[in-house]
Amino acid sequence: MPFNSLVQEKILDFEQLGIPEVFDRELQLLPIQKPGRNNLAQVIVGTRRCGKTYRLFQEMRDVVAAGYDPQTMLYFNFEDERLKPYSSELLADVLDTFFAIHPIAKAEGCFLFFDEIQEVPDWSLFLRRVIDSTKATVYVTGSSSKMLSAELASEFRGRSLSRELFPLSFSEFVRLKKGVAATAPEGFSSTDAAVLRNALSEYLRRGGYIAALALPAAEGMMLMQEYAYRTAAMDVIERYNLRKPQVASSFLSRCLASSARELSVNKVVNEFKSRGVSTSRETLANLLAYYEEAYLLFSLGDLNRSLAGNPRSSSKVYAVDPGLFAAFSRAASKEEGQRLETAVFNKLRRMASNARTGSLARLTFEHNGGSHEVDFVFGDALLGDVFQLLQVSVDLANPKTRKRELSALEAAMEKYGIEESTIVTMDAEEVVDTGAGIVNVVPAWKWLIG
């Protein structure tokens, strides 16, 4: 099939099928911009299959509802093996073909929705030209953190606005599965609390990938495993031309199964070598960075060591979704604490998406002769400041656990001059006055939707 015919076919096929109905996501974009030169391009980044395409469809439906002609909208998905090998001419070919089909879009202005555009060489230069010279409003998705605005500064120079999209949050999960909004301005009744507590247990087991949630649990886990391995194949192994794909896949499994735990790269190197798998610390450290770039997982360093040359040497890792952890854990049913901490981290990661790098960290410190650890802090590594403190514990019924969690927060509040902190649990709710400050013990179903 001639190349132009394939592009035309994809454009017309989408127009014939129409914009799909979608589940509305919470991710907010800018108010709809009337097509014009020098409009801000809006970039949505996140791991594959988290819903970026459907967020574009959601925006397209909003554009139509705002009164714009559907013929002025172009949607094109570049994740199509028929388009390979990608050439830099592909993007211009797509736009020229669209304008040939709908001349009104060029004359009156258009809305351009480009999905997984990072597959195409020189995509950022192309978009810069479009923004400068075309009466358009541009939306772009991609599966690499390199597409964040800080990485695009050389091409766009303030002409794009990036947003990160993740699998469903808990409040989105409740809305999808229960059909109700997970908010209650007047407070929660006992029935509300029971429904949300039950939904939390399901969320921690199943996660927030919509397609996986439509399947029975076992098949859903298999689908999430396929998502992870496909992402590794496309965004890590293929992109970086890695010579040992089996090492990359095995290490990914190890990382995801270690969610909410400290990951020692040196230890994994030795484990692999004991199984006859040859690799190096440098190789695994690079792979960890690639997995983060692809939004499969995140590492969380210590605030006090985040300015060191290799903060990953002492980092915890977190899967991008609690269900993804469960899909790779050998004993997911027993790892309630890891699943809960993963969910809490992912909410904090959403909150920190526009903050300075390193503002979300963990904290290990000495105070009054004791060693303490706080699971999550918001702070400023450059200034050594801490602003918020948060612990995660399934419950506080065990006296030793209760003492450890409260003592760490009390010491941190005293050391950093903070008056309040939080412990997120599965069920417990109370207010504890430590003397150094107040600790709010909050059930996770309430905290996650707050």
C-alpha positions, -999 to +999 in steps of 0.1 A: +000+000+000+015+034-009+024+054+022+000+083+015-028+059+012-021+044+046-021+078+062-054+087+045-069+054+055-061+059+092-075+094+092-107+084+074-112+052+094-111+072+127-135+098+113-159+071+102-159+054+136-163+087+155-150+097+188-155+069+214-174+073+246-149+077+274-146+075+312-138+111+322-104+114+339-095+139+366-065+153+347-072+189+340-059+206+308-061+242+298-094+257+288-100+250+251-079+274+230-093+288+198-070+276+170-043+302+163-006+306+158+016+304+189-010+285+210+005+265+238+009+228+229-005+205+256+016+174+262+003+144+282+029+119+293+026+086+311+031+049+309+016+030+281-021+019+285-027+043+314-054+062+294-036+089+275-054+082+243-088+083+260-079+115+276-074+129+241-108+115+232-123+132+262-108+165+251-121+160+215-156+155+228-152+187+248-141+205+217-172+194+198-194+203+227-179+238+226-192+242+191-162+235+169-167+217+136-155+180+138-139+184+104-114+207+119-101+179+142-073+155+133-065+124+154-035+103+145-020+074+164+016+068+155+018+035+175+012+014+143+037-011+130+026-004+095+042+030+097+076+016+105+103+024+098+094+059+110+107+088+089+108+125+098+087+131+067+058+112+082+045+141+103+043+165+075+027+138+053+000+133+080-008+170+082-008+176+045-031+146+039-055+159+065-056+194+050-062+178+015-092+160+029-105+190+049-094+223+034-116+241+058-094+230+087-064+248+072-084+280+064-104+283+097-079+266+121-077+231+134-073+209+164-044+184+161-043+154+184-011+134+179-009+101+199+025+085+209+043+111+187+077+103+203+080+073+179+088+097+150+122+113+145+124+151+148+089+153+162+097+182+185+111+203+156+080+195+135+057+207+163+077+239+167+071+247+131+034+239+134+030+261+164+048+290+147+031+288+113-002+270+115-036+282+129-039+253+153-044+240+188-021+210+194-024+181+218+003+155+221+008+123+241+039+102+247+052+075+269+085+090+280+094+115+307+117+131+282+086+148+268+082+168+300+084+206+294+118+209+310+132+185+284+115+204+256+128+238+265+153+240+236+126+234+210+095+250+225+109+276+248+078+280+269+054+270+241+042+238+257+025+227+289+031+192+301+008+170+323+015+136+337-013+109+335-012+078+357-035+048+359-067+054+378-065+071+412-086+056+440-113+083+436-115+075+398-116+038+406-146+043+429-163+064+403-157+037+376-165+006+397-192+020+420-207+047+397-205+073+425-182+102+432-159+095+461-166+127+478-189+137+507-188+173+517-211+167+546-190+138+559-192+100+554-220+078+567-212+044+580-225+030+548-202+053+527-173+042+548-180+005+543-184+009+506-152+029+503-132+005+526-143-024+505-134-005+473-100+002+487-092-035+492-102-041+456-082-012+443-051-024+462-055-058+446-066-048+411-050-014+405-061+013+380-056+000+345-091+002+331-088-026+305-075-050+332-104-041+355-128-053+329-114-088+331-114-114+359-086-109+384-062-136+370-066-124+334-063-088+345-029-096+361-017-113+330-027-083+309-008-059+333+022-082+330+019-079+292+017-041+295+049-040+315+069-063+292+056-046+260+065-012+275+100-025+283+103-040+248+093-008+230+105+020+253+136+004+267+150-026+248+142-013+213+148+024+220+182+018+235+191-011+213+199-033+243+218-065+236+205-085+266+167-083+265+163-112+290+183-093+316+161-062+311+129-082+315+141-101+345+153-069+362+120-052+355+101-081+372+124-078+402+119-041+404+081-042+402+080-070+428+101-048+451+076-020+451+077+000+484+110-017+493+146-006+491+163-020+460+200-028+461+214-029+426+246-046+439+225-073+455+205-079+423+238-082+404+250-109+427+216-127+426+218-127+388+253-139+388+244-168+411+219-179+385+245-177+357+232-144+343+261-120+336+254-083+341+269-053+358+259-026+383+261+001+356+238-019+333+211-023+360+214+013+371+208+024+335+179+000+332+164+015+364+166+050+349+150+037+316+121+022+335+115+055+353+117+073+320+089+049+307+068+056+338+068+019+349+082+027+383+098+055+403+127+056+427+125+075+459+158+087+475+166+100+510+161+138+513+194+141+531+213+123+503+193+134+472+221+158+462+247+130+462+261+118+429+241+085+429+209+089+449+196+056+435+222+037+455+199+041+485+165+044+469+132+027+474+113+018+443+075+021+436+055+006+408+033+031+389+002+013+401-006-011+430-021-036+406+011-037+387+030-046+418+004-073+426+008-087+391+046-093+397+046-101+434+050-138+443+029-133+474+007-103+466-021-115+488+002-112+518+018-079+509-010-056+520+016-031+534+035-029+501+003-024+482-010+003+505+024+022+505+025+020+467-010+035+465+000+063+489+032+070+470+014+073+437-010+099+451+019+118+465+037+115+431+007+130+414+007+158+439+045+164+433+044+162+395+048+199+391+071+204+421+109+207+421+127+174+414+135+158+448+108+176+467+092+142+475+116+119+493+119+096+523+138+107+554+163+088+576+179+109+604+194+108+638+178+128+666+184+128+704+206+097+701+180+076+681+178+066+644+145+072+627+128+068+593+098+086+578+083+070+547+075+103+529+084+139+532+078+170+511+108+192+514+137+211+498+170+192+496+189+223+487+178+242+518+175+211+540+139+220+548+110+196+555+074+208+551+052+177+554+057+143+570+037+111+563+040+075+575+022+044+561+012+015+583-015-011+577-024-008+614-011+004+647-024-025+668+011-038+676+026-017+704+061-019+688+048-007+655+028+021+671+058+033+691+081+031+660+058+051+638+049+078+663+085+081+676+098+088+641+072+115+635+076+130+669+114+133+664+110+147+629+084+173+640+107+184+668+138+185+646+122+204+617+097+225+636+066+210+621+033+210+641+013+183+623+020+150+606+000+120+593-001+082+595-021+065+568-036+031+579-062+007+565-088+014+592-075+033+623-086+069+629-075+091+658-056+122+667-024+117+688-007+146+707+030+136+709+041+167+727+062+178+697+031+181+676-002+165+664-003+132+645-034+126+625-041+089+620-063+086+589-078+055+572-065+052+536-098+052+519-104+087+533-069+100+528-067+088+492-098+107+481-090+138+501 
